[in-house]
Amino acid sequence: MTYLELVNDVLVRLRESTVSTVGETTYSSLIGKFVNDAKRQIEDTYTWNVLNQTVTVTTAANTSSYSLTGTGQKFRIAEALNTTSNIVLSNIAVSDMNRKLSFGTPAKGIPADYCFNGADSNGDTKVDLYPIPNGVFTLKFEVTIPQANLTADGTSVKVLDYLVAQSAYARALIERGEDGGTNSAEAYALFKGMLSDAIAMESTRYPEDNFVAI
């Protein structure tokens, strides 16, 4: 579903009139906020395959720090590979990396270790490498990155739309109180059950994605 379709889906459940754009009324704008809150909660709950991306870094000689463009600061890392040298990079503590890069003369060669360390001016996470690359290497970071907040009517949500609609509906019921229909506790319990079922189904295809926070 698109952002607008999700908002209208929730409005219909609430027995409200649909709108032609999310910002058409104060109430539809509020429902839009609930849709984004719901999307964010669902994204945070599991490593959904639809959110997986590969971020590629190409090193330069004598440079140890690089930006992971497009990651922002809210993501999960599955694996990091040095595909030039055919090795798996090890994620080490920032304190260990600081010592490696600060004590004595840092080694230069094939990068084998990395750590996340701060962010660049665009808000993207930066990564430090060790040994400091002595040439050009291609590094691939397999990450799960949440979708940006929905703002345009025609933007489609990436995670399962029916989960977003059900969670947003439950949030809307909480906001306005009971009105003789489904109460908020029942709606939220239904959402939690649907979310658990969706995670169980997806986890059968991706056994490595075993992080669940519900």
Helices and strands as residue ranges (DSSP letters): H 3-13, G 22-24, H 26-45, G 49-51, E 52-58, E 65-67, E 76-82, E 87-88, E 90-91, H 94-102, E 108-109, E 113-119, E 125-130, E 132-133, E 138-144, H 161-176, H 184-203
